[in-house]
Amino acid sequence: MSARIALIDDDVALREAIRAYLTDAGFEVEAHDGVPAFRASAAMRLPDVVITDLRMPGEDGLSLLSWLRSFATTPVIMLTSVEGTTDRVVGLELGADDYLVKPCDMRELLARVRTQLRRLKNAAAAPSSPAASPAKKIAESWFGRWRLDRERRRLSDADGADCPITGADYALLAVFADHPKVVLSRDKLIELAGIDPAEVFDRAIDMRITRLRKKIEPVPGDPTVIKTVRGHGGGYEYVPAEGPQYGR
């Protein structure tokens, strides 16, 4: 079955060019001229990947991203202007998985889409992979005040409120949940989380962990949930708890 791509852009010419290119590449593409149209479609069925412009009349891509991250980890690729550095930073902080500067090269966009789909596939296969055999299975995984819901791929607190996370966030949390009290090196995290090593520059995992800590750690500057382990190659260790932790 072909992967489903949702494309949201108010530029008719660019939208049609991207739609045609990705369709020729074998994808099922739903093109929308704005966020409201996408919301209506997503309410019926979520796509596998979302490609969205950030600057659009009315409701923009950042609003879409915030809404989507409130209930789903669907990969989102942002299309931004050359001058949109602030937009890119905000978008990544809100949970975007990738971005491209407009006008984008179609071959590069296709490669980014395939990368996101590959991450989804790898993350889904990781728990059954021999390399990902957990050191110890636990009934529930708490990360600070948040519980990891493996069925819904979400983080929720004791009251049911969700913490917005990206697909990359979920992949890392799932790896940590399957390996409590085990020191995982950067290379091992890349392998188990289904991240393509060719796309990871030096210390990229450190940056992802830092962003994740801002969401889950009771005291982000003094992490107790995902600890940094120094010496002997270093790495990270998940320290599980039996219930929510709200700080010290």
C-alpha atoms as one frame of an Amber mdcrd trajectory, in Angstrom:
protein
   0.000   0.000   0.000   1.321   3.435  -0.925   2.222   5.823   1.875  -0.147
   8.759   2.262   1.316  12.255   2.176  -0.604  15.384   3.199   0.637  18.567
   1.520  -0.508  21.982   2.779   0.544  25.097   0.860  -1.367  28.134  -0.424
   0.974  28.500  -3.429  -1.020  26.781  -6.161   1.893  26.300  -8.582   4.267
  24.901  -5.968   1.586  22.723  -4.420   0.738  21.170  -7.785   4.414  20.658
  -8.668   5.111  18.834  -5.395   1.899  16.823  -5.649   2.733  15.666  -9.178
   6.345  14.803  -8.313   5.486  12.750  -5.216   2.604  11.052  -7.009   4.984
  10.015  -9.794   7.273   8.631  -7.073   4.498   6.276  -5.997   2.872   8.110
  -3.083  -0.772   8.917  -2.457  -0.799  12.700  -2.072  -3.615  14.806  -0.614
  -3.018  18.471  -1.442  -4.704  21.185   0.630  -4.712  24.946   0.141  -4.854
  25.686   3.854  -4.924  24.325   7.385  -8.747  24.091   7.748  -8.951  21.731
   4.769  -6.210  19.568   6.233  -7.901  19.459   9.653 -11.094  18.165   8.069
  -9.195  15.444   6.213  -7.048  14.472   9.218 -10.137  14.082  11.371 -11.155
  11.222   9.091  -7.726   9.633   8.610  -4.226  10.733   9.520  -1.574  10.696
   6.768   1.786   8.977   7.135   3.762  12.203   6.598   2.767  15.891   6.564
   4.496  18.519   4.412   3.427  22.042   5.288   4.333  25.609   4.477   4.687
  27.724   7.598   3.577  31.107   6.301   0.015  30.968   4.994  -2.970  33.352
   5.191  -5.204  32.756   8.166  -4.114  29.733  10.176  -0.426  29.066   9.557
   1.810  26.026   9.691   2.905  26.636  13.275  -0.713  26.506  14.408  -1.175
  23.290  12.448   1.938  21.819  14.053   0.818  22.729  17.567  -2.607  21.183
  16.939  -1.222  17.988  15.412   1.327  17.458  18.175  -1.439  17.605  20.779
  -2.549  14.117  19.757  -0.224  12.568  17.131   3.440  11.876  16.367   2.962
  11.990  12.578   6.234  13.175  10.963   6.071  16.800   9.809   8.369  18.397
   7.226   8.259  22.200   7.185   8.747  24.360   4.106  10.224  27.722   5.103
  11.557  30.868   3.482  15.269  31.678   3.398  14.715  34.437   5.967  12.628
  32.206   8.203  15.290  31.250  10.771  13.019  32.131  13.666  10.184  30.159
  12.100  12.407  27.114  11.743  13.546  27.279  15.363   9.993  27.672  16.641
   8.787  24.908  14.345  11.433  22.480  15.568  10.665  23.381  19.174   6.956
  22.698  18.540   7.801  19.255  17.223   8.593  19.422  13.503  10.787  16.546
  12.350  12.554  18.238   9.436  12.544  21.371   7.288  13.449  22.507   3.799
  14.008  26.035   2.509  11.798  27.155  -0.391  12.123  26.832  -3.278  13.071
  23.262  -2.475  14.756  20.698  -4.692  12.203  17.990  -5.464  14.756  15.201
  -5.214  15.801  16.364  -1.769  12.176  16.627  -0.631  11.569  13.073  -1.841
  14.628  11.884   0.083  13.385  13.616   3.255   9.955  12.011   2.908  11.499
   8.575   2.467  13.694   9.172   5.502  10.677   9.910   7.698   8.863   6.825
   6.431  11.960   4.725   7.074  12.123   6.014  10.639   8.505   5.020  11.198
   9.185   1.551   9.852  12.357   1.117  11.899  10.697   2.358  15.080   7.823
  -0.072  14.600  10.197  -2.985  13.987  12.698  -2.136  16.717  11.000  -3.913
  19.678  11.005  -7.249  17.815  14.565  -6.881  16.512  17.203  -9.098  18.166
  19.432  -6.050  18.602  16.670  -4.309  20.492  15.929  -7.065  22.987  15.055
  -5.243  26.198  17.126  -5.815  29.279  13.955  -5.854  31.358  10.302  -5.305
  30.534   8.323  -3.083  32.885   4.570  -2.594  33.025   4.636   1.196  32.830
   7.311   3.692  31.862   7.239   7.049  33.611   9.392   9.906  32.396   9.087
  12.569  35.066   5.369  13.365  35.382   4.615  11.688  32.034   3.671   8.070
  31.271   4.624   6.607  27.902   1.576   5.161  26.164   2.944   2.631  23.666
  -0.420   1.900  22.050  -1.207   5.550  21.284   2.447   6.608  20.936   1.898
   9.460  23.389   3.093  10.905  26.669   0.282  11.570  29.133   0.181  12.691
  32.755  -1.905  11.162  35.538  -4.833  13.412  34.605  -4.785  12.380  30.950
  -3.217  15.562  29.557  -0.780  14.941  26.683   2.776  16.224  26.296   3.485
  17.056  22.612   6.243  14.847  21.217   7.686  14.158  17.777   8.140  10.792
  16.131  11.862  11.052  16.915  11.026  11.766  20.578   8.815   8.697  20.743
  11.455   6.472  19.171  14.030   7.503  21.781  11.575   7.169  24.681  10.580
   3.681  23.521  14.233   2.625  23.401  14.851   3.948  26.914  11.668   2.292
  28.193  12.851  -1.062  26.823  16.311  -0.646  28.377  15.874   0.700  31.936
  19.058   1.139  33.980  21.193   0.273  30.941  23.834   2.714  29.712  23.237
   3.214  25.995  25.959   4.777  23.872  25.145   7.358  21.205  25.771   4.766
  18.481  23.461   2.265  20.192  20.702   4.869  20.531  21.006   5.680  16.824
  20.752   1.980  15.988  17.839   1.121  18.276  15.825   4.272  17.505  15.955
   3.528  13.794  17.870   6.686  12.896  19.853   6.682   9.658  23.512   7.141
  10.733  24.208   9.053   7.504  21.851  11.812   8.641  23.281  12.266  12.127
  26.073  14.760  12.571  28.378  14.795  15.585  26.512  15.266  18.875  23.089
  15.284  17.154  21.851  12.719  19.683  22.988  15.009  22.496  20.863  17.815
  21.060  17.832  15.541  20.805  18.257  14.376  24.384  18.569  17.992  25.554
  15.295  18.924  23.827  13.624  15.819  25.252  14.786  16.653  28.769  13.105
  20.063  28.540   9.824  18.200  28.196  10.187  15.360  30.686  12.723  16.201
  33.401  11.370  17.651  36.677  14.530  19.817  36.691  15.890  19.912  33.094
  19.211  21.402  34.193  19.753  18.575  36.688  18.402  15.463  34.939  17.380
  12.465  37.030  15.217  10.591  34.514  17.643  10.320  31.591  21.107  10.604
  33.102  24.336  11.382  31.301  27.004   8.748  31.986  30.583   9.862  31.457
  33.692   7.775  30.973  34.163   4.490  29.098  32.662   6.014  25.954  29.786
   7.679  27.775  26.131   7.454  27.016  22.713   7.834  28.586  20.821   5.833
  31.209  17.063   5.837  31.844  16.219   5.630  35.550  12.631   4.367  35.843
  10.176   5.258  38.583   7.024   3.528  39.805   4.921   6.639  39.338   4.996
  10.304  38.274   7.792  12.563  39.491   7.049  16.276  39.863  10.371  17.630
  41.060  12.520  17.860  44.124
